Amino acid sequence: MPLLILLRHGQSKWNLENRFTGWVDIDLSEKGKQEAEEAGEKLKDIQIDKAYSSVLKRAVHTLEIALKAAGKEGIPVVQDKALNERHYGNLQGLNKAETSKKYGEEQVHLWRRSYDIPPPGGESLQDTAARTLPFFHKYIIEDLKTGKNIIISAHGNSLRSIVMELDKLSAEEVVHLNIPTGIPIVYEFDNDLHIVSKKILS
């Protein structure tokens, strides 16, 4: 039965500095590299046939480090911007705490967690899902149908859109969904692609 492994990139340098990152191509912090390596250690005993990643280097490097630690270098890897983090628009590069002081905590929480309210000049989760999910169905679901075990290395919000669909979460429920950095989430499917189990390898 096929497996789907979702892996949010390890801590980035701007995660460490509490900044909105979005499409700014910031690399991993030292802690992030360690998280990626630890994720790979947890995946050693799982067969992985193919990998997908966003084009942003924090996701690319997380995947490279994790696959090396898991002893699974050399599997096919597809990179695509459809899996990129949501674009945070005018908030990109700003400190989250300072932004909350400026606009109010409630407004910033809505921008960060709500389904359909975009930050100024940026994407909502709904906008992110509109590019992530068609790619997910066209390529990744098709791979799962052939029995392949797939890993996706991506971002908090591109992965939230996938989890929202897999777990059938409502727009209200997804507000409370947070994907932790560097922790593999493993879905097991039956041959009809119904979810059999979901495990968080913390």
N, C-alpha and C positions, 0 to 999 in steps of 0.2 A: 504493500500500500504506500502511495507516494507521501512524501513529507515536504512541507514548506517551512523554511526557517527564515524568520524576520530578524534582522539585526540592525538596530540603530547604531550609527557610528559612535565611537568612543568620544569622550569629552574633547571638545575643540578648544583652541586658545580663547575664542570669544565666549564659549560656554563658561570658561574659567573666569573671564572678566565680566560675566553677566550681561553680555551685549546681544542684541538681536542680530542674527547672522544672515538668514535667508540665502540668497544666491551669492553672497560674497564668499570667495573661495579661500576660506580660512582652514589651516591644517590642524591636525591633532595636537593637543598638549601632551606632555609626558605621561600624565595620568591616562589620557585617552589611548595612547599606544599600549599602555599596560592593560587597559580594559579590553582592547581588541585581542591582545595575546591571551588573556584569561578566557575570552569568549571562544577562541579557537581551541583551547584546552578542553573546554566542555563539549566540543563537537568532534573530538578525535574518534569516537566510536560510532559516529553516524555517517553513513555513506552520503556523499554529496556529488551529484552528477553535473550540475551546471550552476553558474552564479550570475546574478544581475546586480548592478550598482548604478547609482546616479553618476553624473560626470564630475561632481564636486570632490575635491581631493580628500576631504575628511572621511567620506564614505568609501572612496577608492582605496585609500591607505588602510582603513579599518578592515576591508575585505582582504587585502594582500597580507596583512599581519595575521589575521585570524586563520586564513587558509594555510599559511606557512606553519603556524602553531599546531593546527589540526593535522598536518602532514598531507594536505590535499592540494598542493600546488599543481598547476598544469591543467586543471579542469577548465572548460570553456567559460569565458567571462564576457558578458554583454553590458556595456555602459550606455545609458540613455538619460537625457535631461528630463524625460517624463517622470523619472523617479526623484528629481531634485526636490529639495526642501521648498516649502511655500515661499513665495517672494514677499518679504516684509515691507517693501516699498520705502516710504519715507522714514521708517523706523530702523532700517538696516544700519548697523554700526552704533546705535544709541544704547546707552546703559539702561537696563530694564527698570531699575529702581528709580533713576532720575526721570524716566519716561512716565512712571506711575505718579510721581510727584507733580509732573507737568499736566498730565491729562486726567489723573485720578485713577485709583487702583481698579475700580469697577470697569471703566472704559478699556483699560489695557488688558484686563482679564478677558473681556469680550473679544478684543482683537486677537488674543492669543489662543483662546479655547473654543469660541463659538463656531458654529458650522458655517454661517452665511454672512458674517459681518467682517469685511476686509479692513485691514489697517490702511491709512491714507496712502494711495498709490500702489497698493500691494494686493495680494491674493488672500481670499478667505479659504477655509478648509474645503468648502464647496468648489471653489475655483481649482484648488490643487487636485481634488478628486477627479475633476473633469478632464485632466490630462493623465493622471496616474492610473485610474481604473481602466480606461480603454486599452492602454498599453499592457496592464496586468492581465486583462482578459485575452487580448490578441496573442500574447507570447507566453506568459508564465502559466496561465491556466492550461494552455495547449500542451506545454511541456509536462505539467502534472498529469494530464490525461494519458500521456504515453508512459506513465509510471516513473518519471524522473524525480529525484529528490533535488529541490531547488533552494538556494539561499539568496535572499535579497539584502544587500547592504545599502541602507538609505537613511532617512531622516525622520525626526519626530512626527512631522505632519504628513509627509507622503505615506509613511507607515500607518499613521492614524487613519487615513482614508481607506487603506486596505483592511485594517482590523475592523473598522466601522462596518464595512461590507461583510466580511467573514463572520463577525459576531452579531450581525443584524442589529446594530445599535441605532437608536433614533438620534435626531439632531440634539435633543435634550441630553441624552445619555452620553454622547461623545464629548460633551463639555468636560466630563470628569475623567476622560481617558488621557493618560500620560504614558508615553513609551520611554522606559529608562535607557540611558546610554550603555552600550556594551553588553546587554543581557539578551541572549538568544531566546526567541519565542518560537516554539516548534508546534506546528499544526500537522496532525496525521489525518489523512483522508482515506475513505474506502474507494473502491474502483469506480464508483459513480460520483466521486468528488463531494461526498457528504463528509463533514468533519466528524472524526471519530474521537479525537482527543486534542487538547491544547495544553502544552507544558511550558512554563517559564523557567529557564535554566539559570536561576539566580544563585 
